[in-house]
Amino acid sequence: MKIIVSHDVDHLYVSEHYADMVVPKFIVRAFIELFSGTISVKTFFKRIFKLFMNRWHRIPEIVTFNNKNNIPATFFFGMAKGKGMMYSNKSVQPWIKYVLDNGIDAGVHGIAYCEEQLIKKENERFFALSDKKEFGIRIHYLRQKPDTLLNLEKSGYVFDSSDYALKNPYKIGSMWEFPLSLMEGYLFENGKPWQTQSIEQVKKKTIEIFEEAKNKNLQYFSILFHDRYFDSSFKDWKNWYIWLIWFLKEQKCIFISYQDAIKELEQ
């Protein structure tokens, strides 16, 4: 079984959210996790303090970690605003370049998932910002309608990873669908908009899902870890990701990108 690692970039800067409720909800979440004993007082104050630093992404940190450990990850960047993702094309372009210059793949974190024309516009924007001719997409919050995947294929995406399931890749026309096997938020939050599970509980659940995937003979196991959580203010989340990489290496897994997996599948 080969491992595909990806990172959705939902936020870049705190200042993107001065006109919405994202920051107040973030603070309420921190209080809930503090009073429920999920995070320590030290971690709580780190989260509040870092609001004033205005940087919510952790792209350089996770790029450094991945490259040091030979993890060929893929970053998905938003090309439109919506559902809490509010950064502009101008502010994200340097980070797309940064990722690509570091030898890492990049694609679209899609907002549009119904109208074909809006889906195509996001595709065209990413091409203009990155100059990449072939790239994939993951829909923000994994939202779908019955014709979403078909519209993604019509818009020119070479792959998508928005189907959350333990399944092998399959084709929609000329586009490969790589079902997402594991996402940290589903594990740590367990149905709530805040952390409800300890890192040990999450590790145990991770191993159970991994074993289920092996029993199903999955060719590729696709993992999503949001870059913003690779930080000491989300200590459990960051430590889980580091543990996961080493756990998978101990299992003798091979890490591969979506693009290289496509090359294998097309042979």
C-alpha positions as CSV (number, residue, x, y, z in Angstrom):
1,M,0.0,0.0,0.0
2,K,1.3,3.4,-1.0
3,I,0.7,6.6,1.0
4,I,-0.4,9.9,-0.5
5,V,-0.1,13.0,1.8
6,S,-1.9,16.3,1.1
7,H,-2.5,19.6,2.9
8,D,-5.5,21.9,2.4
9,V,-4.6,25.6,2.9
10,D,-7.8,27.0,4.5
11,H,-6.3,30.2,5.9
12,L,-3.2,32.4,5.4
13,Y,-3.6,35.4,7.7
14,V,-5.9,36.3,10.6
15,S,-6.5,39.7,9.0
16,E,-8.5,37.9,6.3
17,H,-11.3,37.5,8.9
18,Y,-11.9,40.9,10.3
19,A,-15.3,41.1,8.7
20,D,-16.5,37.6,9.6
21,M,-17.0,35.3,12.6
22,V,-14.0,33.0,12.1
23,V,-11.9,34.6,14.8
24,P,-14.6,34.8,17.4
25,K,-15.5,31.1,16.7
26,F,-11.8,30.2,17.0
27,I,-11.6,31.9,20.4
28,V,-14.8,30.1,21.6
29,R,-13.4,26.8,20.4
30,A,-10.2,27.4,22.4
31,F,-12.2,28.2,25.6
32,I,-14.3,25.0,25.1
33,E,-11.2,22.9,24.7
34,L,-9.6,24.5,27.7
35,F,-12.5,24.0,30.0
36,S,-13.1,20.4,28.8
37,G,-9.5,19.6,29.6
38,T,-8.6,18.9,26.0
39,I,-5.8,21.5,25.9
40,S,-3.6,23.0,28.6
41,V,-3.6,26.6,29.8
42,K,-0.2,27.0,28.1
43,T,-1.6,25.8,24.8
44,F,-4.7,28.1,25.2
45,F,-2.6,31.2,25.6
46,K,-0.4,30.2,22.7
47,R,-3.5,30.2,20.5
48,I,-4.6,33.6,21.7
49,F,-1.1,35.1,21.5
50,K,-0.6,33.9,17.9
51,L,-3.7,35.7,16.8
52,F,-1.7,38.9,17.1
53,M,1.1,37.4,14.9
54,N,-1.4,37.4,12.0
55,R,-0.1,34.2,10.4
56,W,-2.4,31.2,10.5
57,H,-0.7,29.1,7.8
58,R,2.3,26.9,8.6
59,I,3.4,26.2,5.0
60,P,7.2,26.7,5.5
61,E,7.2,24.6,8.6
62,I,5.4,21.6,7.1
63,V,7.3,21.9,3.8
64,T,10.6,21.7,5.8
65,F,9.4,18.6,7.7
66,N,8.1,16.8,4.7
67,N,11.2,17.5,2.6
68,K,13.4,16.4,5.4
69,N,11.5,13.1,5.6
70,N,11.1,12.6,1.8
71,I,7.3,13.1,1.8
72,P,6.1,14.2,-1.7
73,A,3.0,16.0,-0.4
74,T,0.5,18.0,-2.4
75,F,-0.9,21.4,-1.3
76,F,-4.4,22.5,-2.3
77,F,-4.9,26.3,-2.5
78,G,-8.2,28.2,-2.7
79,M,-9.0,30.1,-5.8
80,A,-12.3,31.6,-4.6
81,K,-13.7,32.8,-1.3
82,G,-16.3,31.0,0.7
83,K,-17.2,28.9,3.8
84,G,-14.4,30.5,6.0
85,M,-11.7,30.5,3.3
86,M,-11.2,34.2,2.5
87,Y,-7.7,34.9,1.2
88,S,-7.2,36.5,-2.2
89,N,-5.5,35.2,-5.3
90,K,-2.9,38.0,-4.9
91,S,-2.0,36.9,-1.3
92,V,-1.9,33.2,-2.2
93,Q,0.2,33.4,-5.4
94,P,3.6,33.7,-3.5
95,W,2.8,30.6,-1.5
96,I,1.9,28.6,-4.6
97,K,5.3,29.6,-6.0
98,Y,7.0,28.8,-2.8
99,V,5.6,25.3,-2.8
100,L,6.3,24.6,-6.4
101,D,9.9,26.0,-6.1
102,N,10.5,23.5,-3.3
103,G,9.6,20.7,-5.6
104,I,6.2,20.0,-4.2
105,D,2.9,19.6,-6.1
106,A,0.0,22.0,-5.8
107,G,-3.6,22.0,-6.8
108,V,-7.0,23.7,-6.2
109,H,-9.0,23.8,-3.0
110,G,-12.3,24.2,-4.6
111,I,-15.2,26.4,-3.5
112,A,-17.6,25.8,-6.4
113,Y,-19.0,22.3,-6.6
114,C,-22.4,22.8,-8.4
115,E,-22.1,25.1,-11.4
116,E,-19.7,24.0,-14.1
117,Q,-18.8,27.5,-15.2
118,L,-17.7,28.5,-11.6
119,I,-15.7,25.3,-11.3
120,K,-13.9,26.1,-14.6
121,K,-13.1,29.6,-13.4
122,E,-11.2,28.3,-10.4
123,N,-9.3,26.0,-12.7
124,E,-8.4,28.8,-15.0
125,R,-7.3,31.1,-12.1
126,F,-5.0,28.4,-10.8
127,F,-3.5,27.9,-14.2
128,A,-2.9,31.7,-14.5
129,L,-1.2,31.8,-11.0
130,S,0.8,28.7,-11.2
131,D,1.4,28.1,-15.0
132,K,0.8,24.4,-14.3
133,K,-0.9,22.6,-17.1
134,E,-2.0,19.5,-15.2
135,F,-3.3,19.6,-11.6
136,G,-5.9,18.2,-9.3
137,I,-8.5,19.5,-6.8
138,R,-10.1,18.8,-3.5
139,I,-13.4,20.5,-2.7
140,H,-13.5,22.6,0.5
141,Y,-15.4,20.6,3.1
142,L,-15.6,17.7,0.6
143,R,-19.0,19.1,-0.6
144,Q,-20.6,17.3,-3.5
145,K,-23.7,17.2,-5.7
146,P,-24.5,14.2,-8.0
147,D,-22.8,15.9,-10.9
148,T,-19.9,17.5,-9.0
149,L,-17.2,14.9,-10.1
150,L,-18.4,14.9,-13.7
151,N,-18.1,18.8,-13.8
152,L,-14.6,18.6,-12.3
153,E,-13.6,16.3,-15.1
154,K,-15.2,18.5,-17.7
155,S,-13.3,21.5,-16.3
156,G,-9.9,19.8,-17.0
157,Y,-8.8,18.5,-13.7
158,V,-6.6,15.4,-13.9
159,F,-7.6,14.1,-10.5
160,D,-9.8,14.8,-7.5
161,S,-9.7,13.7,-3.9
162,S,-13.1,14.7,-2.4
163,D,-14.7,11.3,-2.0
164,Y,-14.2,10.3,1.7
165,A,-14.0,6.5,1.6
166,L,-11.7,3.5,1.9
167,K,-11.7,2.7,-1.8
168,N,-9.2,2.3,-4.6
169,P,-8.9,5.0,-7.2
170,Y,-11.4,5.0,-10.0
171,K,-12.0,7.0,-13.2
172,I,-14.6,9.7,-14.0
173,G,-14.1,10.1,-17.7
174,S,-10.4,11.1,-18.1
175,M,-10.1,12.2,-14.4
176,W,-8.9,9.9,-11.6
177,E,-10.7,10.0,-8.3
178,F,-8.5,9.3,-5.3
179,P,-10.8,8.7,-2.4
180,L,-9.6,10.3,0.8
181,S,-8.8,7.7,3.4
182,L,-8.0,9.7,6.5
183,M,-8.5,13.3,7.7
184,E,-7.2,14.6,11.0
185,G,-10.2,16.8,11.8
186,Y,-12.7,13.9,11.6
187,L,-10.5,12.0,14.1
188,F,-9.8,14.7,16.6
189,E,-13.2,16.4,16.5
190,N,-15.4,13.3,16.1
191,G,-18.4,15.2,14.9
192,K,-17.9,18.4,16.8
193,P,-16.4,21.7,15.7
194,W,-13.7,21.4,18.4
195,Q,-11.3,18.7,19.7
196,T,-13.0,15.9,21.7
197,Q,-10.5,13.1,21.4
198,S,-7.1,12.7,23.0
199,I,-4.0,12.0,20.9
200,E,-3.9,8.4,22.2
201,Q,-7.5,7.9,21.1
202,V,-6.7,9.3,17.7
203,K,-3.6,7.1,17.3
204,K,-5.7,4.0,18.1
205,K,-8.4,5.0,15.6
206,T,-5.7,5.7,13.0
207,I,-4.3,2.2,13.3
208,E,-7.8,0.7,13.1
209,I,-8.5,2.6,9.8
210,F,-5.0,1.7,8.4
211,E,-5.6,-2.0,9.2
212,E,-9.0,-1.9,7.6
213,A,-7.5,-0.3,4.5
214,K,-4.9,-3.1,4.3
215,N,-7.6,-5.7,4.7
216,K,-9.5,-4.1,1.8
217,N,-6.3,-4.3,-0.3
218,L,-6.1,-0.6,-1.0
219,Q,-3.4,0.4,-3.5
220,Y,-3.2,4.0,-2.2
221,F,-4.0,5.4,1.2
222,S,-4.7,9.1,1.0
223,I,-4.1,11.4,4.0
224,L,-5.2,15.0,4.6
225,F,-3.5,17.1,7.3
226,H,-4.3,20.9,7.3
227,D,-1.1,22.9,7.4
228,R,-2.3,25.3,10.1
229,Y,-2.2,22.5,12.7
230,F,1.5,21.9,12.3
231,D,2.1,24.3,15.2
232,S,2.7,24.1,19.0
233,S,-0.6,25.8,19.6
234,F,-2.2,22.6,18.2
235,K,0.3,20.3,20.0
236,D,-1.7,17.1,19.8
237,W,-2.5,17.6,16.1
238,K,1.1,18.3,15.2
239,N,2.5,15.5,17.3
240,W,0.0,13.1,15.7
241,Y,1.1,14.0,12.2
242,I,4.8,13.5,13.1
243,W,3.9,10.2,14.8
244,L,1.8,9.1,11.7
245,I,4.7,9.6,9.3
246,W,7.0,7.5,11.5
247,F,4.3,4.9,12.0
248,L,3.8,4.5,8.3
249,K,7.6,4.3,7.7
250,E,7.8,1.6,10.3
251,Q,5.1,-0.3,8.3
252,K,7.5,-0.1,5.3
253,C,5.0,2.1,3.4
254,I,6.1,3.9,0.3
255,F,5.1,7.6,-0.1
256,I,4.0,8.8,-3.4
257,S,2.4,11.9,-5.0
258,Y,-1.0,12.0,-6.7
259,Q,0.7,12.7,-10.0
260,D,3.1,9.8,-9.7
261,A,0.3,7.5,-8.7
262,I,-1.6,8.5,-11.9
263,K,1.5,7.6,-13.9
264,E,1.5,4.1,-12.3
265,L,-2.3,3.7,-12.8
266,E,-2.0,4.7,-16.5
267,Q,0.7,2.2,-17.3
